[in-house]
Amino acid sequence: MRTVAVVTASRSDYGIYRPILNRIIEGGDLRLYLMVTGMHLSPEFGLTVRGIEEDGFPISERIETLVSSDEPVGVAKSMALGTLGFADVFSRFRPDILLVLGDRFEMHAAAVAALPFKIPIAHIHGGELTEGAIDDALRHSITKLSHLHFVSTEKYRQRLIQMGEEPWRVVVSGAPSLDGLRKGKLLSRRAIEKLLGFQLGDGPFLLVTLHPVTLEYEQSESQVSELLAALDECGLPCVFTMPNADTRGRSVNRLLADYVEQHPTSACLAANLGTQGYFSLMALAAAMVGNSSSGITEAPSFELPVVNVGSRQTGRIKGMNVIDVKCSRASIRRGLRKALSEEFRASLQGMANPYQKANASKTIVEVLGTVPLDEKLIVKRFHDSTVAVSGGSS
């Protein structure tokens, strides 16, 4: 039986993986080797490994990577610790295929460690852009380390081919997080209130997810201040989710915690909602505010207005639900007025999600189970584009 090692580092990637993990377990043709790392293992970030345990997925490895610093040196050391940790794992166990997702530095560490062991790497969500974050470079680096690619749109497939990936390696699967999303069981407003320990009331509320813009980390505190000022003026209750373990992430978290402490009846900060809780909030919220990729990928399926703040998601394909604004209180305030208008909400009815493709997880698992694990897969050859590139000199 072929063994697929899956790396999960945070609640966000785990929510994307879940349909794939379920299909691997239920199919019985592949053996799952689940490697848990990063924020999952940190009490500071909600110890979200517990959610994986509650879902019943067997955890094969727990790899500690995070150091207690959100400065650039701390992030760099966490990347090094991750590479060391995965190297130790691969020295005693070599999976048939390693599956990684997205653009986190933990995923990059796993891919780098797998390289000298000649472990085939499959990558989900390559070819996308997030020009405001170091994740952009990490994602493209993972692409060059990987042997199979599962992309969410045809445009992203073309981008990988432009990067020199052989076309047969690149599969347009769609976004696996969307599999069955609208059919899944969601929590009621009262159940969400119990989960949060916070009264939402019966009126509209905002879901707020703001991560540090890692190529602008020096501005993190001022960017949070601008967002909070705009939310104050809006006056709606806010459910904040915790930022990622990125450069200055702890600073952002501290500012959000201080704000919630000063607004105990109108704001709360959730450390770990779980996939069901988070999607339930997306279904109930009047709008989403911040710079999370979930506002780009999953929110369109809920016809949820999204005020996308700043440059973190610059370059991604976006649905008609996304309103791009600068990270200033005036710009965010204007975006919120538009997002909360009845006219804008009505315009989203029946909208298509650009990342939706039927049975994404089925496509991914079928390829993982059938692709020949031979020299052709391991030995990568650069695919030269036939499109002439202008500019430069000889």
C-alpha positions as CSV (number, residue, x, y, z in Angstrom):
1,M,0.0,0.0,0.0
2,R,1.3,3.4,-1.0
3,T,2.0,5.8,1.9
4,V,1.2,9.5,1.6
5,A,2.8,11.8,4.2
6,V,0.7,14.9,4.7
7,V,2.2,18.0,6.4
8,T,-0.2,20.3,8.4
9,A,1.1,23.3,10.2
10,S,-2.0,25.4,11.1
11,R,-5.8,25.5,11.3
12,S,-6.0,27.2,7.9
13,D,-4.2,24.4,5.9
14,Y,-5.9,21.7,8.0
15,G,-9.3,23.0,6.9
16,I,-8.2,22.7,3.3
17,Y,-6.8,19.2,3.8
18,R,-9.8,17.7,5.6
19,P,-11.7,16.5,2.4
20,I,-8.5,14.9,1.2
21,L,-7.7,13.2,4.5
22,N,-11.3,11.9,4.7
23,R,-11.0,10.5,1.2
24,I,-7.6,8.8,1.9
25,I,-9.0,7.2,5.0
26,E,-12.3,6.1,3.5
27,G,-10.8,4.9,0.2
28,G,-8.5,2.4,1.8
29,D,-6.0,2.3,-1.1
30,L,-3.5,4.7,0.4
31,R,-1.9,4.8,3.9
32,L,-2.0,8.2,5.6
33,Y,1.1,9.4,7.5
34,L,0.0,12.7,9.1
35,M,2.8,15.0,10.2
36,V,1.7,17.8,12.5
37,T,3.9,20.8,13.1
38,G,3.9,24.6,13.6
39,M,1.1,26.4,15.2
40,H,-0.9,23.2,15.8
41,L,1.5,22.3,18.7
42,S,1.5,25.8,20.3
43,P,-0.8,26.6,23.2
44,E,-0.3,30.3,22.3
45,F,-2.1,29.6,19.0
46,G,-4.9,27.5,20.5
47,L,-3.2,24.1,20.5
48,T,-5.2,23.2,17.4
49,V,-3.7,19.7,17.3
50,R,-6.6,18.8,19.6
51,G,-9.1,19.4,16.7
52,I,-7.2,16.9,14.6
53,E,-7.3,14.4,17.4
54,E,-11.1,15.0,17.9
55,D,-11.6,14.4,14.2
56,G,-10.1,11.0,14.6
57,F,-7.1,11.3,12.1
58,P,-4.1,9.3,13.3
59,I,-1.1,11.5,14.0
60,S,2.2,9.9,12.9
61,E,4.6,12.7,13.8
62,R,4.7,15.8,15.9
63,I,7.5,18.1,14.8
64,E,8.2,21.2,17.0
65,T,9.4,24.2,15.0
66,L,8.3,27.5,16.6
67,V,10.6,29.6,18.7
68,S,9.2,32.2,21.0
69,S,10.0,35.2,18.8
70,D,8.1,36.8,15.9
71,E,11.1,38.9,14.8
72,P,12.8,38.0,11.5
73,V,15.5,36.1,13.3
74,G,12.9,34.1,15.1
75,V,11.1,33.2,11.9
76,A,14.4,32.2,10.2
77,K,15.3,30.0,13.2
78,S,11.9,28.3,13.1
79,M,12.5,27.6,9.4
80,A,15.8,26.0,10.3
81,L,14.3,24.0,13.2
82,G,11.6,22.7,10.8
83,T,14.2,21.5,8.3
84,L,16.1,19.7,11.1
85,G,12.9,18.1,12.4
86,F,11.7,16.8,9.1
87,A,15.2,15.6,8.2
88,D,15.2,13.4,11.4
89,V,11.8,12.0,10.3
90,F,12.9,11.2,6.8
91,S,16.1,9.6,8.0
92,R,14.0,6.8,9.7
93,F,10.9,6.8,7.5
94,R,10.5,7.6,3.8
95,P,7.0,8.0,2.6
96,D,6.2,7.2,-1.1
97,I,4.9,10.7,-1.6
98,L,5.0,13.9,0.5
99,L,2.0,16.2,0.2
100,V,2.4,19.9,1.1
101,L,0.1,22.8,0.7
102,G,0.4,26.5,0.0
103,D,3.1,28.8,1.2
104,R,4.0,28.5,4.8
105,F,7.6,28.3,5.9
106,E,6.9,25.0,7.6
107,M,5.8,23.5,4.3
108,H,9.0,24.8,2.7
109,A,11.1,23.2,5.5
110,A,9.4,19.8,4.8
111,A,10.1,20.1,1.1
112,V,13.7,21.1,1.5
113,A,14.3,18.3,3.9
114,A,12.7,15.7,1.5
115,L,14.9,16.8,-1.4
116,P,18.1,14.8,-0.6
117,F,16.0,11.7,0.2
118,K,14.5,11.8,-3.3
119,I,11.0,11.7,-1.9
120,P,8.4,12.7,-4.5
121,I,6.7,15.9,-3.5
122,A,3.1,16.9,-4.4
123,H,2.1,20.5,-3.9
124,I,-1.4,22.0,-3.6
125,H,-2.3,25.7,-4.4
126,G,0.9,26.5,-6.3
127,G,1.0,29.2,-9.0
128,E,-0.9,31.8,-6.9
129,L,0.4,35.2,-5.9
130,T,0.5,37.0,-2.5
131,E,2.8,39.9,-3.4
132,G,2.7,41.5,0.0
133,A,4.1,38.5,1.9
134,I,7.3,36.4,2.0
135,D,4.9,33.5,1.4
136,D,5.0,34.4,-2.3
137,A,8.6,33.5,-2.6
138,L,8.1,30.4,-0.4
139,R,5.3,29.2,-2.6
140,H,7.2,29.5,-5.8
141,S,10.2,27.8,-4.2
142,I,8.1,24.9,-3.1
143,T,6.9,24.7,-6.7
144,K,10.5,24.1,-8.0
145,L,11.1,21.5,-5.2
146,S,7.9,19.6,-6.1
147,H,7.2,16.9,-8.6
148,L,3.4,17.1,-8.9
149,H,1.2,20.2,-8.7
150,F,-2.5,20.5,-7.9
151,V,-3.6,24.0,-8.8
152,S,-6.9,25.7,-8.3
153,T,-7.4,27.4,-11.7
154,E,-6.2,27.2,-15.3
155,K,-4.4,30.5,-14.9
156,Y,-2.3,29.1,-12.1
157,R,-1.5,26.0,-14.3
158,Q,-0.2,28.3,-17.0
159,R,1.9,30.2,-14.5
160,L,3.6,27.0,-13.3
161,I,4.3,26.0,-16.9
162,Q,5.7,29.5,-17.4
163,M,8.0,28.7,-14.4
164,G,9.4,25.7,-16.3
165,E,7.2,22.9,-14.9
166,E,6.4,20.2,-17.4
167,P,2.7,20.4,-18.3
168,W,2.0,16.7,-17.5
169,R,3.0,17.4,-13.9
170,V,0.3,20.1,-13.4
171,V,-3.3,19.2,-12.6
172,V,-6.2,21.7,-12.3
173,S,-8.0,20.2,-9.3
174,G,-9.8,23.3,-8.0
175,A,-9.6,24.2,-4.3
176,P,-10.2,21.1,-2.1
177,S,-11.5,23.2,0.8
178,L,-14.7,23.8,-1.3
179,D,-15.6,20.1,-1.6
180,G,-19.0,19.8,0.0
181,L,-18.7,23.2,1.7
182,R,-22.3,24.3,1.0
183,K,-23.6,20.9,2.0
184,G,-21.7,20.5,5.2
185,K,-23.4,20.9,8.6
186,L,-23.0,24.4,10.0
187,L,-23.6,25.7,13.5
188,S,-26.5,27.9,14.4
189,R,-26.0,31.4,15.8
190,R,-26.7,30.2,19.3
191,A,-24.2,27.3,18.9
192,I,-21.6,29.7,17.7
193,E,-22.2,32.0,20.7
194,K,-21.6,29.0,23.0
195,L,-18.4,28.1,21.1
196,L,-17.2,31.7,21.4
197,G,-18.4,32.4,24.9
198,F,-19.7,35.7,23.5
199,Q,-23.1,37.1,22.7
200,L,-23.5,38.1,19.0
201,G,-27.1,39.2,19.4
202,D,-29.5,39.1,16.6
203,G,-28.1,41.8,14.4
204,P,-25.2,41.9,11.9
205,F,-21.7,41.3,12.9
206,L,-18.2,41.3,11.2
207,L,-15.7,38.4,11.0
208,V,-12.2,39.9,11.1
209,T,-9.0,38.1,10.2
210,L,-5.8,40.2,9.9
211,H,-2.4,38.6,9.4
212,P,0.9,40.5,9.4
213,V,2.0,41.7,6.0
214,T,5.4,40.2,6.2
215,L,7.0,42.4,3.5
216,E,5.8,45.4,5.5
217,Y,6.2,44.0,9.0
218,E,7.6,47.3,10.3
219,Q,4.2,48.8,9.7
220,S,2.2,46.0,11.5
221,E,1.2,48.0,14.5
222,S,0.1,51.1,12.6
223,Q,-1.9,48.9,10.1
224,V,-3.7,47.2,13.0
225,S,-4.5,50.6,14.5
226,E,-6.0,51.8,11.3
227,L,-8.2,48.8,11.0
228,L,-9.4,49.0,14.6
229,A,-10.2,52.7,14.2
230,A,-12.3,51.9,11.2
231,L,-14.1,49.1,13.0
232,D,-14.8,51.4,15.9
233,E,-16.5,53.9,13.6
234,C,-18.5,51.1,12.0
235,G,-20.0,50.1,15.3
236,L,-20.8,46.5,14.6
237,P,-19.8,43.6,16.8
238,C,-16.6,41.9,15.7
239,V,-15.3,38.4,16.0
240,F,-11.5,38.4,15.6
241,T,-9.5,35.3,14.7
242,M,-5.8,35.1,15.7
243,P,-3.1,35.9,13.2
244,N,-0.6,33.4,12.0
245,A,2.9,32.8,13.5
246,D,4.5,35.3,11.1
247,T,6.9,38.2,11.6
248,R,5.3,40.5,14.2
249,G,2.3,38.1,14.5
250,R,2.5,38.3,18.3
251,S,2.5,42.1,18.2
252,V,-0.7,42.0,16.1
253,N,-2.2,39.5,18.5
254,R,-1.4,41.6,21.5
255,L,-3.1,44.7,19.9
256,L,-6.2,42.7,19.1
257,A,-6.3,41.3,22.6
258,D,-6.0,44.7,24.1
259,Y,-8.9,46.0,21.9
260,V,-11.1,43.1,22.9
261,E,-10.4,43.7,26.6
262,Q,-11.5,47.3,26.1
263,H,-14.6,46.3,24.2
264,P,-15.9,43.2,26.1
265,T,-19.5,43.5,24.9
266,S,-18.8,44.2,21.2
267,A,-15.7,42.2,20.4
268,C,-14.1,38.8,21.0
269,L,-10.9,37.1,20.0
270,A,-11.1,33.4,19.0
271,A,-8.0,31.3,19.3
272,N,-9.4,28.1,17.8
273,L,-12.8,27.9,16.1
274,G,-12.2,24.7,14.2
275,T,-13.1,24.3,10.5
276,Q,-16.9,24.0,11.2
277,G,-16.9,27.0,13.5
278,Y,-15.0,29.2,11.1
279,F,-17.2,28.3,8.1
280,S,-20.3,28.7,10.2
281,L,-19.2,32.3,11.1
282,M,-18.6,33.0,7.4
283,A,-22.2,31.8,6.7
284,L,-23.6,34.1,9.4
285,A,-21.4,37.2,9.2
286,A,-22.6,40.4,7.4
287,A,-19.1,40.9,6.0
288,M,-15.5,39.7,6.4
289,V,-12.7,42.2,6.9
290,G,-8.9,41.7,6.8
291,N,-6.4,40.0,4.6
292,S,-7.0,36.3,4.9
293,S,-6.8,33.9,1.9
294,S,-10.1,32.5,3.2
295,G,-11.8,35.7,2.1
296,I,-10.5,35.0,-1.4
297,T,-11.0,31.2,-1.7
298,E,-13.9,30.2,0.6
299,A,-15.9,33.4,1.1
300,P,-17.3,33.4,-2.5
301,S,-19.1,30.1,-1.8
302,F,-21.0,31.9,1.0
303,E,-21.7,35.0,-1.1
304,L,-20.0,36.8,1.7
305,P,-18.8,40.4,1.1
306,V,-15.1,40.7,1.9
307,V,-13.2,44.0,2.6
308,N,-9.7,42.9,1.6
309,V,-7.3,45.2,3.4
310,G,-3.8,46.2,2.1
311,S,-1.3,44.3,-0.1
312,R,-1.1,40.8,1.4
313,Q,-3.4,39.2,-1.2
314,T,-2.2,41.3,-4.2
315,G,-2.1,39.2,-7.3
316,R,-4.7,36.6,-6.4
317,I,-7.7,35.9,-8.6
318,K,-10.7,37.4,-6.8
319,G,-14.4,36.9,-7.0
320,M,-16.9,39.8,-7.3
321,N,-17.4,39.6,-3.5
322,V,-14.0,41.1,-2.8
323,I,-13.6,44.8,-2.2
324,D,-9.9,45.8,-2.3
325,V,-9.0,48.8,0.0
326,K,-5.9,50.5,1.3
327,C,-4.8,50.0,4.9
328,S,-6.2,53.3,6.1
329,R,-9.2,53.9,8.3
330,A,-10.9,56.1,5.6
331,S,-10.4,53.5,2.9
332,I,-11.5,50.6,5.1
333,R,-14.6,52.6,6.2
334,R,-15.6,53.2,2.6
335,G,-15.1,49.5,1.9
336,L,-17.3,48.5,4.8
337,R,-20.1,50.9,3.7
338,K,-20.1,49.2,0.3
339,A,-19.9,45.7,1.7
340,L,-22.8,46.2,4.1
341,S,-25.1,47.8,1.6
342,E,-28.1,45.9,0.5
343,E,-27.3,46.6,-3.1
344,F,-23.9,45.0,-2.9
345,R,-25.1,42.0,-1.0
346,A,-27.9,41.4,-3.5
347,S,-25.4,41.6,-6.4
348,L,-23.6,38.5,-5.1
349,Q,-26.6,36.2,-5.3
350,G,-25.8,33.2,-7.4
351,M,-22.2,34.3,-7.9
352,A,-19.6,31.8,-9.1
353,N,-16.5,30.9,-7.0
354,P,-13.5,31.1,-9.4
355,Y,-11.8,28.4,-7.3
356,Q,-14.7,25.9,-7.5
357,K,-14.2,22.6,-9.4
358,A,-16.2,19.5,-8.7
359,N,-14.5,16.8,-6.6
360,A,-11.1,18.4,-6.1
361,S,-10.1,16.0,-3.3
362,K,-11.1,13.0,-5.4
363,T,-8.9,14.2,-8.3
364,I,-6.0,14.8,-5.9
365,V,-6.3,11.4,-4.2
366,E,-6.7,9.5,-7.5
367,V,-3.5,11.0,-8.9
368,L,-1.6,10.4,-5.7
369,G,-2.6,6.8,-5.8
370,T,-1.9,6.1,-9.5
371,V,1.0,8.3,-10.6
372,P,4.0,6.1,-11.4
373,L,6.7,6.5,-8.8
374,D,9.6,6.2,-11.3
375,E,12.6,8.1,-12.6
376,K,10.4,10.2,-14.8
377,L,8.7,11.6,-11.8
378,I,11.8,12.3,-9.8
379,V,14.1,13.7,-12.5
380,K,12.6,17.1,-13.4
381,R,13.3,18.7,-16.7
382,F,12.8,22.4,-17.4
383,H,10.0,23.0,-19.8
384,D,10.9,26.0,-22.0
385,S,8.0,28.3,-22.8
386,T,7.3,28.9,-26.5
387,V,6.4,32.5,-25.8
388,A,9.1,34.9,-26.6
389,V,10.2,37.2,-23.7
390,S,10.8,40.8,-24.7
391,G,13.5,43.0,-23.2
392,G,17.0,42.4,-22.0
393,S,20.2,42.6,-24.0
394,S,22.8,40.2,-25.4
